[in-house]
C-alpha cells in the first residue's frame, strides 16, 4: 500500500539582509520537507535578489501580512534586526505559527523567558538559530570530549576574533540598547552557547568589555571567564580589533589537548552562493586546517568533522512532522542571555558575578 508523502512545510522568512539571504534562505530551500514560500522585504534590490535566488518564493512587504493569514504558512523564521526579535516572535506565536528566531533571541533573559512561556502556553514550537553548534571545529571538539580523548577537561578556550579597525555602518554599531548591538551579543551569543553546550550550567562570570575603535559607540572587544558547575573553566574572546588572530579553539584536559585554528568554511561558502546540496562534501575542512590532538611529547593532526548547518533545519522539519523537540531548546537562549547580562554587570563593577 502506497502512502502519499505530506507536502513540505511552508516557511515565511522575515528579513532578507545578510542573515536572511546568505544563511536562512539557502538552508531552508535545501532542506527536505521545507519550502521557502514567502520572504518579507520591501527593499527593491533585495526583492530582485530574491527573485534571482529563489524564484518560487513570493515577496511580502510587512510581517503583518504573514501574521494576518497564518493558515497560509507552517513556520516563521525571524532574521530581521535584533530589536525586532521579541515583538515579531510574540506576534508569530500568538498567530499559532511555529517560530525560529536568529540569535540573540532577545535583549534580556527575562524577555526570552517570556517568549518561552508564551510558546509553551500556546503549544507552539519555538527555537533559536544557534548555527555554530554545527561548526566542524565545535563538532570535532564535542566528539573528542564525549569520547574521553582529552580526559577530564579543565579549560576551554574559544575565540571569534576579527580585525575591523573602522566601525561599519549599520544597526549593530548603534548605541541604543534596544538595538542589541556590539560584539558581546553578536558573537558572544555563539561563544557562550557553545561553552554551555559542552560543559553545562555556569556558576560564576567575570568579564572585561571595552570600546576600542575610534568613533565606535558599542563594545568591540570582550573577554569572559566562566566557571561551570562541572568545574571546567571557559575563557572566551570576541573582538573586532585583533590584528593577529588566536586559535579558534583550545580544549585542555588532564590527558590531552585539542587546538584548532581557522574558521569553519560554511559561512564563506554560503556568502559565495554555494549550497549544501551542491557537489562535494558540505562543510569539509581543508587538511591544512586540521586541528592537533595530543601533548607536547606526542601529537597528531585530527581531521575536522564536516560542518553541518543543514542539521538545524533538518531538525526543525522533523520537529514539525513528528512533534520531537527542536534542535535548539529556546531555554538554552535564556541561559546564554543570563550569562551575557552577568558579563555586563561584571565588567561594569570589576567583580565576579555569581549565578548560583
N, C-alpha and C positions, 0 to 999 in steps of 0.2 A: 504494500500500500504506500503510495507516494504522499508526501506532505508538501504543501506549498510553503516555501520559505516566507517569513514575515518581511514586509518591506523595510528598508532601512529607516532608522530613526532620523527625523528631520531636525536639523540643527540651525538655530539662529545665532549668528555671531555679531556681537556689539563691538564695533571698532575695527578699523582696517589700517591702522598705523603699523609700526614695526611688529608689535606683538601679534596683532591680528593677521596681517598678511604673510609674515615670514614664519610664524610658529603655528598658530592655531589653525588657520585655514588649510594649509597643506597637510597637516597631521589629521584633521577631521576628514578631509577629502580622500585620504588614502587609507582610512580605517574601515575594514569590512563591517557592515551593519550601521554605518553612519552616512548621512548625506548632507553636505553643506547646502542649505536651502535658501537662507536669507542672510544678508550682511547689512548692518547699519553703518552707513557712511554717507554724508551729504557732500563730501569733498569731490569735485569733478574729476580731479586727477586720480584719486583713489577709486572712484567708480570705473574709470577707464581701465585701471589696473585690474580691478575685479573682473570686468568683462573679459579681459585677456586671460587672466589666470584661471578663472572658474566661470566659464560662460553659462553654466547651468544654474548658477545662484542669482537670485534677484537682489537688487539694491533697494534699501529702505532708508527713508530719511531720518527717522527717530526710533528710539527703543519703544516708545509708547505705542507705535504702530504694531509692533510684535506682541506686546502685552495685551493689546485690545482684542487680539484673535488668538488666544492661547491654544485653541484646538488645532491650529494650523502647524504647530511645532511640537516637538517632544523634548527638546533640550535648548537652553540658552547658555551661551558662553560669553562671559564679560571680559573683554580685552581692551577696555577703554581706560582713560587716565585714573589713577588711584583714587582721587577724591570722589569718583562716581561709583566705586565698587559697592559700597554699602547700600545707597538708595536703589541702584539698579538691581542688585541681588534681592533686596527686600521686595521690590515690585515683581520680579520674576517668580519668587517663591509664593507670594500672595496670589499670583495668577495660576499657581499649581504646576509650574514648569520646573523640571529638573534643571539644576543650575551648576555651572562650573565658573569659578572666578579666578582670574590670574592673581598671582601673589603681588603684594600682600592682600589678604582677604579684607582687611580693614585697617584703619589708623590706630585702633586701640584693641586690646584684648577684650574689653567689655563689649565693644561693638561687634566683634567677631563672635563672641559667645551668644549675643542676642540673635545673630543670624542663625547660628547652630540650633538654638532653641526654637526659633520660628520654623525652620525646616523640619525639625522633629515633630512639632505640633501639627504641621500640615501634611506630614508623611511624604515630604518631597526630598529627592536626592540633592545633596549639596556637596561639592568637592572643590579643591583648590589646586591650581596648576603648579605643582612643585616639580617641574620637569627635571630639575637637576638631581633628583633621586635616581634618574636613569642616565646620568653621565657614565661613560665607560670607566673612568677612573674611580668614581664612587662605587659602582657595581663591583669592581675588582677589589677595592678595599673592604667592602662589606663581605664579599665572599671569603677573603683571607681571614677576616676577623671571625666569621662564623665557622670556618674550618679549623680554627685554632692555630693557624700557621704562624701567628705572631706571639702566641702565648697570651698572658694576661696583659691587655693594653692599658698603659698608664698615661699616655699622652697622645692627643690627636691634634695635629696642626693642619689648618686648611686656609687657603688664600684665594680670593678673587681680586687680583691687582691689575691695574692698568696705568698707563701714563698718558693722561689727557690734561696737560697743564693749563689749558684755557677752557673755561666753562662754555658749554654749548647752549644754544637757545632751546627752550622747551620747558614744560611744566616741572620736570624733575629737578630743575635748578631754581625753582621759585621758593621764596622763604615762607610763604603762608603754610602753617602746619596742616591745613586741610588738604593740601596737595600731596602730602606724604612723600615728599621728595627726599633727595640725599642718598648717599651710598649705603648708609646703615640699613634703611628699609628696602632699598632696591636689591643689592647683592647680599646684605646681611641676612635677609629673609631666607636665602638659599643656604648660607653657611650654618645658621642656627638650626634650620630644619634638618640638614644632613647630620649635624652633631647629635641632635636628639634622636634621630632615626637610628644611628649607630649605637649610642651609649645611654639612652634613656633620659629620664627627667633630670632637671638641673636644680641643684641646691643653692648655689651662690653665683653671683655675676659681678665681675669687675670690668670696667671699660674706660677707654680713652677715645674720645670723639672730637675731631678737630675740623676746622675750615682752613685749608692751607692755600688755596689758589687766590691770586689777586682777582677781585671782583666777584668771587663766589659768596653766596649767602646761605648755602646749605652745606651740611657735612660732606666732606670728600675724602676723609681719612679716618679709619676707625680700627681699634683693636679690642677684642673681647676675650676675657679669660673666664671660662665656665668650669665649675666643679659639679660633676654629675653625682647623683645619689649612688651610682655604682662605684664611685671612687676615681673614675677616669677624669682627667682634666683636658678640656678642649681650648686651644688657643686659635683664635680666628682673626684674620685680617681682611679688610676690604678697603680699597684705596683707588683713587684716580690720579695719585701723584707719586707713583712708584717707577722710577726710571730703570731700575733693574729688578725684574720680577723674581720672586722667590719660588720655591717648589709649590706646585699646586696642592699636594698632599704629603704629609709626613706622619705616619702612624707608627708609634713606638710601643713595643711590647717587651715582656721580660725574656722572650726567646728570640725575637727577630723584629726588624723594622721594614716598612714599605715606604719608599719615596717615589713620587711621581711628579714630573714637571709637564708643562704644556696644558692647553685647554682641550676639552672634549671637542671633536670635529663637527658635531651635529649642528651647532649654531651657524658656523660659517657655511656649511653645506646648504642649510635652509635659506640663508640670506642670498646664496648664489643661485637659488632657484632649483636646486636638486630636491628630489623627493624620495621618501623611504621605499617606494615601490619601484625605483629605478634600478639600473644594473649595478652589480657589485654588492658587497656586504655593507648594509647601512650601519653607520656609526663605527666603522672599523678604524682603529688607531694605526698609525704608521709604526713599523717595528723600531724605527729610530727613536720613537717617543715612548716606548715601553718603560714602565717603572722598574725599580730594583727591589728585590726582596732578599733579606738576609742580615748579616752582621759585617763589621769591618773585616773580619777574618775570612768570611765566605759569603758571597752574594751572587745573584744571577738575575738577569732580566726576566720579567714576568709579562707575558702577553696580556694586553689590556682586554678585558671583556668588551664586546661591542656595545656601544651606547644604544639606548633603546627608548627614545622619546615616544615612538608609536605605542609603547606599552601603556602609557597613561590613557589614551583614548580607547584603546582596546579594552582596558578595564572599565571605562565609563560605559562602553557599548554592552559589556557583559552585565554590569550592574543594572542597566535599563532593561535588559532582556530577562534577567533571572532574579533580580532583587538582591543580589550579593552586594556586600559592602563596596563602596567606591575605592579606587586605588589610593586616594589620599583622604583620610578622615579629616573633616573640617576642624575638629577639635585639636588636631595637631597644629593648625594655624593659630589657635588660641594659645597653645603652649609656646610657640615661637614668638608671638607678639608679646607675651608676658616677659620673655627674656629680653626682647628688644626694648621694652619700656624700662625694665630694670637696668639695662645698659645705659640708657639716657640718664636715669637717676644717679647711677654710679659715677658717670662722667661729670655730672653737674656738681656732685658733692665730694668727689675724690675718695669714695668709700666703697667697700664691698657690700653689695645688696644681697640679703638672704631671701630666698623664695620658699624655704621650708618652714 
